[in-house]
Amino acid sequence: MKTELSLNIDRPCGEHWSGMPEDTNGRYCDRCAKSIIDMVNLSDEEIVELIAQNPSKICARLSTYQINRPIIIKSKKRLPFYKIVSGLFLISSASSAFATQKLMAPKELMHDTINRKDDSISITKSSESQDSMRNIIQGMVSDASDNKGLSNVLVLVRGTNIGTVTDENGGFKFNAPTDMPIKDIILEVNHLGYLSTSVHAYNKSKRTATCEIFLTPDNNALIGEVCIIKRKKWWQFWR
């Protein structure tokens, strides 16, 4: 059985994330005297599970992309849905539904085919072999605020579905398309909770396709107490 939910922050905190000191759970808000968990890069399932594991209400940081939209959670027989959301604040809501899928980083050197369908992304490995370093696009994607590498960042060649996702350290490497001059290739870089950007794959100063990419955190992310909203089915509105 599938249950549709959505996440919301009714009363966003006015404090700035960048100004909060780090702690073991994320960052600490002096105004609220609470730890703030950074959920921006977590999947829907991970967020719901994390909230369910905390008996008391928790404060978190969520991207505007993550809130006020239905998510679908599959109930398991060994862990019924009513037990997962027990003790959480539930209200009714309705809007269009779509699900997200967490990306896993590739481990082999080859270009990947990124397939988008129904707002989900899948990666298909290419069997193309690598003949020369001149055909490799590689680099590092980091957080512009602290220079830390970002994992699972989507890197695509503009106008194609060829690209890859970054590894756990923020690095990426894949074969360039054979039908495009490498000096003309532009990379589009996207990651949940960060502003999208585009860069030239070819570094003129280094004369190689090595990129250092810095993503700026999306300041539209909200901080506050997280609520899980149970969405009614159409027939339930007449009850």
N, C-alpha and C positions, 0 to 999 in steps of 0.2 A: 504494500500500500504506500502511496506517495502523499505527503502532506506539504502544502504550500505555506511558506512563511515569508516574512520580510523583517528586516532589521531597521531600527530607528533610534535616534537620540533626541528625546523630546526637549531637553534643556541643555543646549551646547554650552560648554565652558568657554569663558572669554580669554583664558590664558593661552599664550603662544607655546606650541610644542617645542620650538627651537630654544626657548628660554628655560625649559624645565631640566633639572639635573637628571642624569641617568640613574636607574636602580636595577635590581635583579629582574623585575617584571617588565620593564620598559623605561618609563620616566616617572618622576614624582612631582605631583602638583601641590605646591605649598598652600595654595588658596583652598583646595578641597581636602588637603591632608590625606591624599590617597595615591596609590600607585596607579599609573595609567598604562594599560596594556596596548601595545601597537598591533592592531589587527589589519592594517592596511594591506599587507601582502599575504594574508591567510585566505584559504578557500572558505566557501560558505559552510561546508561540513565541519571544518576545523573550528570556525567561530562558534557554531551552535554547540559543539562538543565541549569547547572551553568554557562557555557560559554555564552549561549544564553541570560541569564539574565543580563550579563555585556556588555554594549554597547561598552566599550573600550577594547582593547586587554589586556589579563591578563597573568600573569606568574604563573606557577604551577610546582609541583613536580609530575612526573609520573614514574611508574615502567617501566622497559624495556619490561615487559610482556604486558603493556597496549598500546604501540605505534606500528605503522606500521603494524597493523593487522585490517582487516575489522570487523566492528561491525554493527549489524542490528538494526535500529531504526524504529519502527512502527509509521507511520504518523497518526495523529488523525484529524478528520474532523473539530473539533473546533480549532485546532492549526496546520495548514498546515506546512509541512516541510520547505517551502521556508521562512516562518516567523521565524522558529527556528534558521536557519543558516544565516539569513539576517545580513549583515555587517561583517560576518566572512570570513577569507581567505580560498578559496576553490581551490584545484588543483586536478588533476587526479592521480589515483594509482590503482594497482591491486595486489592481493595476495589471499591466501586461507582464507575461512570464517569460523568463529565459534563465538558463543556467550557465555557470562558468566552469571552466576546466583548468586545473593547475598544470602548468607545463613542466616537463622534466628536461634537463639539459642533456645534449648528446655527448657521447663518450668517444666517438670515432671521427676522424677527419674526412669529411665529405660534406656536400651541401645537402640541405634538407628541403623538402617541399612542404610548405605550410598551407594546410587546407582549412578554410573557414567555412563553416556551415552551421546555421541555427545558433549563431553567436558562440560557437565553441571552436576550438582550434586543435587540430591534430597534426602530427609531424610524420612525414614519410621519408625514410632514408633513401638517398640516391646511391646507385651502384657505380657512379662515375669515379674513376681512379684519379689520383693526383700525380701529374707529371712534372710540374715546376712550381717553385715557390712564388713565381710571378703571378700565378693564378689563385693565390690564397688571399682571402680577406680575413684579417684577424684584428683583435684589439681587446680593450677592457672597458667595461661600463661601471661607473662609480657614482655614488651619491655625492652631489655637489656640496652638500653641507658638511660632510665629515670625511670625504674621500674614501669611504669604505666600498668595496666591490659589491655589486648587486647581482644576485642569482636569479635565474628564470626570467631574464629580460628578453623580450622578443626583438630580434634584429632582422629586418627584411630589406632586400634590394628593392628600391622603389619601382613600381610598375610590374612587379613579378610576385610570385609566391615562393621565391627562393630565399632562404635565410636559415636562421638557427636561434637557439636561446642560450643565454650565458650559463656557465657552470657555477659551482658553489662559490667561486672566488670572483665572479664577475667577468671572467675571460670568455672569449668566443673565437672560433676559427672555422671557416668553411670555404669550399671551392667557389670561385666566382663563376657567373654564367659565361659559357663559352662564346655566346653570340653578342656580348657587350664589351666594348673597350673598358678596361678596369678604371681608366682615368675619368670615365663618364658616369661611373656608378655612384648613386647616392643611397645611403642607408637610412631607413626609417626605424626609429627606436621607440618602443612603447613598453611601459611598465605601470601596473596598477599603483596608484598613489603618487605618481610622478607626472610632470608635464612631458608630453611627447616632443621629440626633437628629430631633426634630420641632419646628416653630416655627409661630406664627401668621403668615399672609401679610400681614395688615394691621397696620401700625405706628400705634398710637393717637397717639403723640406727634407723629409727622410727618403723620398723617392721610392716609397713602398706603400702597400695597402695595409698600413697599420694605424689603427684609430684609438685615440683616447677620448672616451665619451663620458660626459658628466651630466646626469639627470638632476633636475631641480625638483624638490618635493612639492607636491600640489598643496598650496596653502588653504585650499577649500576643504580639506579634510576636517571632520568634526570631532570634537573631544567631549565626552560626557557619559552619563549612565546609559548602558545599552538595554534596549527593550526588544523582545522577540514578539512579533505580531503574527497571529494566526489568521490566515486569509480564508474567508468563507467561500464555499462553492456557490454557484449561481442559484441552486435550489434552496440553499439555506436562508436566503433573504426573505423567503415567504413563510418561514417558521415563526 
